[in-house]
Every structure is written in structure tokens, then in C-alpha cells.
Amino acid sequence: MTKRLYDLDSHQTETQSTVLSCTAVEDKFDVVLDQTVFFPEGGGQPSDTGTLGEANVLHVREENGEIYHRIDRALAVGASVTGAIDWMRRFDLMQQHTGEHLLSFSFYDLFQASNVGFHLALDYATIDFAKPVSREEIKEAELLANRFVWKNLPVQATFYESEEEVAALPLRKHAEGLQPPIRIVHVEGADMCTCCAPHCYTTGEIGSIFVADASSYKGGTRITFFCGERALKLHRAQHDDLDAIARRFSCQREAVPGAVKKLSDDFGALKKSERELAKSLNVYMSAEFLQAAAQAGKYRVVAQLVSGVDAGRLKDLAQSSSAEKTLALLLSETDGRLFYVLSSGAGFPIDVSELMPAVNAALGGKGGGRGSLAQGTAPSAVGAKEALAQVRSYFVKRLGDTK
């Protein structure tokens, strides 16, 4: 069985190993070594990557108690090779994982919120808590976790040979189904729980812990957090974004929230004014459309292609154009797409759902509705004028034959 050097020293980055076996797996190879510094995925932490001699280690896994290194080229059985992990990746993952222990302990210690899920990805990490936690509680737990960081506490991993020994320990969490020896990770003066992954030597190596987001999840709370260099990169990006916004508003960074609020308020007022103006303009446009309507027996048909009108306003305009015994079909092109609305007024004898198939077919679009209103879209406005004329003629003929 492979000797697991990462259990003895989480900061050992390389070692000399002997290849015990090398098995082809499609175009890759699984290698077993007599000893390794490569941590296989486990405990929520991704596996190490790096090199074995000239081969690249792509992934490491544990299977039936053995550790398999997936590499991109074959190695000779019996050969001595130098294994070197990607240290920056390992250290980043240790920062996040050790930070998770402190956050989980802080939430549990302060609010009895138990960690029931942990996911460590290469660009973010999450913890799921069994109960809801408030924004203020998150801030309080985040501060406590960082105070443990600033104390630079030792982080120790110890193996226990029996469940009886483990049962006597003040564990925050005990993973189910573990077989002795059982590995316990202990942050002095803080967290203690079962864990198989490498961790920082001291809490100071974490650097800092920042909870960036929180959301409801399965009756509890899921938080997203960043530690160490990840937290620094996030803060740098947010700081630079804030600087860019401040320059755009010609104000200090501290004044950005007020400037954005004012812009939002001004924009809201302008949108309200625009809606009022659009309603007034719709009255005049509807009158023009009705004046140009085609007569179809006892009924009228409005068919118009308008420009610069969004889907919401097009609906209002169509409804105001469908007077008594009038059918209105309005088309508008927005961002290369064609929007259309079919509306009928009081006393109109046909449900618009009967007429929409002809409109969809002529315009090459999809839409529907019933009663007095239907709407649709087409992927292109090409040929819309010709199609509109065709549909108008169809409506005039059909309504002309309606008693």
C-alpha cells in the first residue's frame, strides 16, 4: 500500500518514488507508487496535480484503499521517479479548506448551525448549514473566524487507533463509516473534527476569510466564501470596479452608493415621463391608424408596421387602435426581431385565436392568444411589409364575408 506522505507533512512538495504498477486507461495511464506526496480527492477537497518525472499528473484518486495517479504517459514499472505537486494549487486548496474549518466552527459555536455540506471548487467554495442564518450572524461568524486566523493558531492532524479514543474527543463533526486509524484535524483553541485532507500549518497561513454570498438552501443557508489569495483577488477586482464607477461619476469611492441611487432615481423619473408621453402619442397614432383603416363589410382592419416601439408599448398601441368592430394588427422591429400584436375591439365577431395561425404563417413567427388579444414574435423582419399586406388582404376578404 502506498505510503501517504501528505499525511505526515502537508507542505512537502516532492519526493522520490518507485513505480509499482502502470495500467493503460484509454490514452492515459494509472500509476501506483510506493509512496506519494499527491493527495487524492477527498473530504470535499480536489486532488493534487503536478508531475511524475516527465509525465503530467492530471488527477489522483483513492480506490479500495489504493492511490492511483492518472498521468498522460507511461512509466516503467520499477523505475524511480520524482513526484512534484503543483504547490500553488495545493496551498490555495489548503487555505480554503482550513478556512472552512474555522467558519464551520464559528457558526456552530455562536449559533449552533451545523455544517451539512461542503464543496471546494478551483475558484470558489461553499458551506451548507442546516438552519437559516441571518446577515448579521454571518458577519459575526466571519469576524470570529478571522480572529482565529490572526491568532496564528497551530493546526494539527492526529491519527487515533480506535473509535473509543475518538468518542472521548470534543468533536464538532464525526464523518460516518470511518475505519481506524481515524484522522482528526484540530485547530488549537477552536475546531476539532474528522478530516482526511492536508491543511495549513497554522491559521495565519489562511491569510483572511471573506463570506461573499448567502442564499436559502434546503431549509438552511448556503454561503460562498473565499480565503487567502482568492479573497485578495476578489477584493482587488471589486476595488478596481468601484474605482472605475467613481471615476465615471467624478466622485470619491465613498460617494458611489449615493451617486448610483441618484442615477437610479433620475432614470426612474425619466421612464415614468416616457410612459406618459408614449400614452399621449399613442392617442394620436391610433387616430391616424383608424383613419387609414381598410373597410371590410361592417368591420375595419388596421394593419401597420411601426418603428422604434418595444413589445410592451406595441400592445398598448394595438389595443387603443382596436375600436368598436375593429381588428388591429401592429408590427414592430426591435433588435432585428419582429414583434406583432393582434387586437380586436368591442363587437368584433371572431376570436383572435382563429386568426393568429394565418399571421404566424405569413410572418414566419410563433405566437398565440385568445379572446381579443394575441401576440407573437418572428426571428427576422425581412419581408414584413409584403407579409403585412398579404395578411391585411386576407382579413378584409374574411371579414367582408362575415355577416
C-alpha positions as CSV (number, residue, x, y, z in Angstrom):
1,M,0.0,0.0,0.0
2,T,1.2,3.5,-0.9
3,K,2.8,5.5,1.9
4,R,0.9,8.8,2.2
5,L,3.5,11.4,2.8
6,Y,0.9,14.3,2.7
7,D,-0.5,12.9,6.0
8,L,2.9,13.4,7.6
9,D,3.7,16.8,6.2
10,S,1.2,18.9,4.2
11,H,4.0,21.2,3.0
12,Q,6.2,18.5,1.4
13,T,6.1,19.3,-2.3
14,E,8.1,16.5,-3.8
15,T,9.6,13.1,-3.2
16,Q,11.4,10.2,-4.9
17,S,9.1,7.2,-5.5
18,T,9.2,3.8,-7.1
19,V,6.6,2.8,-9.7
20,L,4.7,-0.3,-8.6
21,S,2.3,-0.6,-11.5
22,C,1.3,1.3,-14.6
23,T,-2.0,0.4,-16.3
24,A,-3.3,1.9,-19.6
25,V,-6.7,3.6,-19.4
26,E,-7.6,4.6,-23.0
27,D,-5.0,7.2,-23.9
28,K,-3.9,7.8,-20.2
29,F,-2.3,5.7,-17.5
30,D,-3.0,4.8,-13.9
31,V,0.2,4.6,-11.8
32,V,0.6,3.2,-8.3
33,L,3.7,4.3,-6.3
34,D,5.4,3.0,-3.1
35,Q,5.0,6.5,-1.6
36,T,3.4,9.8,-2.7
37,V,3.0,13.4,-1.9
38,F,-0.1,13.6,-4.1
39,F,-3.3,13.9,-2.2
40,P,-6.3,12.1,-3.8
41,E,-9.6,13.9,-3.8
42,G,-11.5,13.5,-0.5
43,G,-13.2,15.4,2.3
44,G,-14.6,17.9,-0.2
45,Q,-11.1,18.8,-1.5
46,P,-10.0,18.2,-5.1
47,S,-6.9,16.1,-5.8
48,D,-3.4,17.4,-6.3
49,T,-1.9,17.7,-9.8
50,G,1.8,18.0,-10.8
51,T,4.4,15.8,-12.4
52,L,5.9,12.4,-12.1
53,G,9.2,12.5,-13.9
54,E,8.3,13.7,-17.4
55,A,4.6,12.7,-17.0
56,N,1.9,15.2,-16.0
57,V,-0.3,14.1,-13.1
58,L,-3.9,15.0,-14.2
59,H,-5.9,13.6,-11.3
60,V,-5.4,11.4,-8.2
61,R,-8.0,9.1,-6.6
62,E,-8.2,6.5,-3.9
63,E,-9.9,3.3,-4.7
64,N,-10.2,0.2,-2.4
65,G,-7.5,1.7,-0.2
66,E,-5.0,2.2,-3.0
67,I,-4.0,5.5,-4.6
68,Y,-4.0,5.9,-8.4
69,H,-2.2,8.7,-10.2
70,R,-3.8,9.4,-13.6
71,I,-0.9,10.5,-15.9
72,D,-0.5,11.4,-19.6
73,R,2.3,9.0,-20.5
74,A,3.5,5.5,-19.4
75,L,6.2,5.0,-16.7
76,A,8.3,1.8,-16.5
77,V,7.4,-0.4,-13.5
78,G,10.3,-0.4,-11.1
79,A,11.5,3.0,-12.2
80,S,12.4,5.6,-9.7
81,V,10.6,8.9,-10.4
82,T,10.5,12.3,-8.8
83,G,6.9,13.3,-7.9
84,A,6.3,17.1,-7.5
85,I,2.9,18.6,-6.7
86,D,1.6,21.9,-8.1
87,W,2.3,23.7,-4.8
88,M,0.3,26.9,-5.6
89,R,-2.8,24.8,-6.2
90,R,-2.2,22.7,-3.1
91,F,-1.6,25.8,-0.9
92,D,-4.7,27.5,-2.3
93,L,-6.9,24.5,-1.6
94,M,-5.4,24.2,2.0
95,Q,-6.2,27.8,2.6
96,Q,-9.8,27.3,1.6
97,H,-10.2,24.0,3.5
98,T,-8.6,25.2,6.7
99,G,-10.7,28.4,6.4
100,E,-13.8,26.2,6.1
101,H,-13.0,24.5,9.4
102,L,-12.8,27.9,11.1
103,L,-16.0,29.2,9.6
104,S,-17.9,26.0,10.4
105,F,-16.7,26.0,13.9
106,S,-17.6,29.7,14.3
107,F,-21.2,29.2,13.0
108,Y,-21.6,26.2,15.3
109,D,-20.1,27.8,18.3
110,L,-22.1,31.0,18.0
111,F,-25.4,29.8,16.6
112,Q,-25.4,26.0,16.7
113,A,-25.6,26.0,12.9
114,S,-24.2,22.6,11.8
115,N,-22.2,22.1,8.5
116,V,-24.1,19.6,6.4
117,G,-22.3,20.2,3.1
118,F,-19.0,21.5,1.8
119,H,-17.9,22.0,-1.8
120,L,-14.4,23.2,-2.7
121,A,-14.0,24.2,-6.3
122,L,-11.0,25.7,-8.0
123,D,-12.5,29.2,-8.0
124,Y,-15.0,29.2,-5.1
125,A,-16.1,27.3,-2.0
126,T,-19.5,26.8,-0.3
127,I,-20.7,25.5,3.0
128,D,-24.3,24.4,3.6
129,F,-25.7,25.0,7.1
130,A,-28.7,23.0,8.5
131,K,-30.5,26.1,9.7
132,P,-31.1,29.6,8.4
133,V,-28.6,32.2,9.4
134,S,-29.1,36.0,9.1
135,R,-26.9,38.6,7.5
136,E,-25.8,39.9,10.9
137,E,-25.0,36.3,12.1
138,I,-22.8,35.7,9.0
139,K,-20.9,38.9,9.8
140,E,-20.4,37.8,13.4
141,A,-19.2,34.3,12.5
142,E,-16.9,35.7,9.7
143,L,-15.3,38.0,12.2
144,L,-14.7,35.2,14.8
145,A,-13.2,33.0,12.1
146,N,-10.8,35.8,11.1
147,R,-9.8,36.3,14.7
148,F,-8.7,32.7,14.8
149,V,-6.7,33.4,11.7
150,W,-5.0,36.4,13.3
151,K,-4.0,34.4,16.4
152,N,-1.9,32.2,14.1
153,L,-3.0,29.0,15.9
154,P,-1.4,25.6,15.2
155,V,-3.3,23.2,13.1
156,Q,-2.5,19.5,13.9
157,A,-3.5,16.2,12.3
158,T,-3.5,13.2,14.6
159,F,-4.4,9.5,13.9
160,Y,-6.4,7.6,16.5
161,E,-6.4,3.8,16.5
162,S,-9.9,3.2,17.9
163,E,-13.4,4.6,17.9
164,E,-13.2,4.6,21.7
165,E,-10.4,7.2,21.6
166,V,-12.3,9.3,19.1
167,A,-15.5,9.1,21.1
168,A,-13.8,10.8,24.0
169,L,-12.8,13.9,21.9
170,P,-14.9,17.1,21.8
171,L,-15.5,16.8,18.0
172,R,-17.7,19.3,16.1
173,K,-18.3,16.7,13.4
174,H,-17.6,13.0,13.0
175,A,-17.9,11.6,9.5
176,E,-19.7,8.3,9.3
177,G,-18.3,5.0,8.3
178,L,-14.6,5.7,9.0
179,Q,-12.3,2.8,9.8
180,P,-9.3,3.2,12.2
181,P,-6.9,4.7,12.2
182,I,-9.1,7.8,12.2
183,R,-7.6,11.1,11.3
184,I,-8.6,14.1,13.4
185,V,-7.7,17.7,12.4
186,H,-7.5,20.1,15.4
187,V,-7.1,23.8,15.4
188,E,-5.8,24.7,18.8
189,G,-8.4,26.5,20.8
190,A,-11.0,26.1,18.1
191,D,-12.2,23.4,15.8
192,M,-11.8,19.6,16.0
193,C,-13.3,17.2,13.6
194,T,-12.5,14.2,11.3
195,C,-10.9,15.1,8.0
196,C,-8.6,13.4,5.5
197,A,-7.2,16.4,3.7
198,P,-4.0,18.4,4.0
199,H,-4.3,21.6,5.9
200,C,-2.2,24.7,6.7
201,Y,0.5,24.5,9.4
202,T,-1.1,27.5,11.2
203,T,-4.3,29.5,10.8
204,G,-2.2,32.5,9.9
205,E,-1.4,30.9,6.5
206,I,-5.1,31.2,5.6
207,G,-4.5,35.0,5.3
208,S,-8.1,36.1,5.5
209,I,-11.6,34.7,5.3
210,F,-14.4,36.5,3.4
211,V,-18.1,35.4,3.1
212,A,-19.2,36.8,-0.3
213,D,-22.7,35.5,-0.6
214,A,-25.5,33.6,1.1
215,S,-28.7,32.1,0.0
216,S,-31.5,29.8,1.3
217,Y,-30.8,26.2,0.6
218,K,-32.9,23.1,1.6
219,G,-34.3,24.9,4.6
220,G,-31.0,26.2,5.7
221,T,-28.3,28.5,4.3
222,R,-25.6,28.1,1.8
223,I,-22.7,30.5,2.0
224,T,-20.0,31.2,-0.6
225,F,-16.6,32.2,0.8
226,F,-13.0,33.0,-0.3
227,C,-9.8,32.6,1.7
228,G,-6.2,33.8,1.2
229,E,-5.2,34.8,-2.3
230,R,-8.7,34.2,-3.6
231,A,-10.1,36.7,-1.1
232,L,-7.4,39.2,-2.1
233,K,-8.2,38.8,-5.8
234,L,-11.9,39.3,-5.2
235,H,-11.3,42.4,-3.1
236,R,-8.9,43.8,-5.7
237,A,-11.4,43.3,-8.5
238,Q,-14.2,44.8,-6.5
239,H,-12.0,47.8,-5.5
240,D,-11.0,48.4,-9.2
241,D,-14.6,48.2,-10.3
242,L,-15.6,50.7,-7.6
243,D,-12.7,53.0,-8.7
244,A,-14.0,52.8,-12.3
245,I,-17.5,53.7,-11.2
246,A,-16.2,56.6,-9.0
247,R,-14.3,58.0,-12.0
248,R,-17.4,57.7,-14.2
249,F,-19.4,59.7,-11.6
250,S,-16.4,62.1,-10.9
251,C,-16.8,61.4,-7.1
252,Q,-14.9,59.7,-4.3
253,R,-15.4,55.9,-3.8
254,E,-17.3,56.6,-0.6
255,A,-19.9,58.7,-2.6
256,V,-20.6,56.0,-5.2
257,P,-23.7,54.5,-3.5
258,G,-25.3,57.9,-3.3
259,A,-24.4,58.7,-6.9
260,V,-25.8,55.4,-8.1
261,K,-29.0,56.0,-6.1
262,K,-29.5,59.4,-7.7
263,L,-28.9,58.0,-11.2
264,S,-31.4,55.2,-10.5
265,D,-34.0,57.8,-9.2
266,D,-33.4,60.0,-12.2
267,F,-33.7,57.1,-14.6
268,G,-37.0,56.0,-12.9
269,A,-38.4,59.5,-13.3
270,L,-37.4,59.6,-16.9
271,K,-39.0,56.2,-17.6
272,K,-42.2,57.4,-15.9
273,S,-42.2,60.6,-18.0
274,E,-41.5,58.5,-21.2
275,R,-44.5,56.2,-20.4
276,E,-46.8,59.2,-20.0
277,L,-45.5,60.7,-23.3
278,A,-46.0,57.4,-25.0
279,K,-49.6,57.2,-23.9
280,S,-50.3,60.6,-25.2
281,L,-48.5,59.8,-28.5
282,N,-50.5,56.5,-28.8
283,V,-53.7,58.5,-28.8
284,Y,-52.6,60.4,-31.9
285,M,-51.1,57.4,-33.7
286,S,-54.2,55.3,-33.0
287,A,-56.4,58.0,-34.5
288,E,-54.2,58.0,-37.7
289,F,-54.3,54.2,-37.9
290,L,-58.1,54.2,-37.6
291,Q,-58.4,56.9,-40.2
292,A,-56.3,54.7,-42.6
293,A,-58.2,51.5,-41.7
294,A,-59.5,49.3,-44.5
295,Q,-63.2,48.7,-44.6
296,A,-64.3,45.1,-44.6
297,G,-68.1,45.0,-44.7
298,K,-69.4,46.1,-41.3
299,Y,-65.8,45.9,-39.8
300,R,-62.5,47.7,-40.1
301,V,-58.9,46.4,-40.4
302,V,-55.9,48.3,-39.0
303,A,-52.6,46.9,-40.3
304,Q,-49.5,48.9,-39.6
305,L,-45.7,48.5,-39.4
306,V,-44.3,50.9,-36.8
307,S,-40.7,51.6,-35.8
308,G,-38.9,52.2,-32.5
309,V,-41.7,50.7,-30.4
310,D,-41.0,48.0,-27.9
311,A,-43.2,45.0,-27.3
312,G,-44.9,46.5,-24.2
313,R,-45.9,49.7,-25.9
314,L,-46.9,47.9,-29.1
315,K,-49.5,46.0,-27.1
316,D,-50.9,49.3,-25.7
317,L,-50.9,50.9,-29.1
318,A,-52.7,47.9,-30.7
319,Q,-55.4,47.9,-28.0
320,S,-56.0,51.6,-28.3
321,S,-56.2,51.2,-32.1
322,S,-58.9,48.4,-31.9
323,A,-62.0,50.5,-31.6
324,E,-65.5,49.0,-31.9
325,K,-65.8,46.4,-34.7
326,T,-62.2,47.0,-35.5
327,L,-59.3,44.5,-35.8
328,A,-55.8,45.9,-35.4
329,L,-52.5,44.1,-36.4
330,L,-49.4,46.1,-35.5
331,L,-45.8,45.1,-36.2
332,S,-42.5,46.5,-34.9
333,E,-38.9,45.6,-35.4
334,T,-36.7,45.7,-32.3
335,D,-33.0,44.5,-32.3
336,G,-33.5,42.6,-35.5
337,R,-36.6,40.7,-34.3
338,L,-40.2,41.3,-35.3
339,F,-42.9,41.7,-32.6
340,Y,-46.5,41.7,-33.5
341,V,-49.8,42.2,-31.7
342,L,-53.3,41.3,-32.9
343,S,-56.2,43.0,-31.0
344,S,-59.9,43.3,-31.6
345,G,-62.5,45.8,-30.3
346,A,-66.0,45.5,-28.9
347,G,-68.5,43.9,-31.3
348,F,-65.8,42.0,-33.3
349,P,-67.3,38.6,-34.2
350,I,-64.2,36.4,-34.3
351,D,-61.9,35.2,-31.6
352,V,-58.3,36.3,-32.4
353,S,-57.1,32.7,-31.8
354,E,-58.8,31.8,-35.1
355,L,-56.8,34.4,-37.0
356,M,-53.3,34.0,-35.4
357,P,-52.3,30.9,-37.5
358,A,-52.5,33.0,-40.7
359,V,-50.5,35.8,-39.1
360,N,-47.8,33.4,-37.8
361,A,-47.6,31.6,-41.2
362,A,-47.2,34.9,-43.2
363,L,-44.6,36.4,-40.8
364,G,-42.7,33.1,-40.1
365,G,-43.2,33.6,-36.4
366,K,-44.7,32.0,-33.3
367,G,-47.4,33.4,-31.1
368,G,-50.8,32.9,-29.7
369,G,-53.6,34.3,-27.6
370,R,-57.4,34.2,-27.3
371,G,-60.4,36.4,-27.0
372,S,-59.4,39.9,-28.1
373,L,-55.6,39.8,-27.8
374,A,-52.8,37.7,-29.2
375,Q,-49.0,38.4,-29.5
376,G,-46.1,36.8,-31.4
377,T,-42.5,37.2,-32.5
378,A,-40.6,36.3,-35.6
379,P,-36.8,35.9,-35.8
380,S,-36.5,38.5,-38.7
381,A,-38.3,41.5,-40.0
382,V,-37.3,40.8,-43.6
383,G,-40.3,40.8,-45.9
384,A,-42.6,42.2,-43.1
385,K,-44.2,44.8,-45.4
386,E,-45.2,42.3,-48.0
387,A,-46.4,39.8,-45.4
388,L,-48.4,42.6,-43.7
389,A,-50.2,43.4,-47.0
390,Q,-50.9,39.8,-47.5
391,V,-52.5,39.4,-44.1
392,R,-54.5,42.6,-44.4
393,S,-56.0,41.3,-47.7
394,Y,-56.9,38.0,-46.0
395,F,-58.6,39.8,-43.1
396,V,-60.5,42.2,-45.4
397,K,-61.8,39.3,-47.5
398,R,-62.7,37.1,-44.5
399,L,-64.5,39.9,-42.6
400,G,-66.2,41.1,-45.8
401,D,-67.9,37.7,-46.0
402,T,-68.9,37.8,-42.3
403,K,-72.4,38.7,-41.6
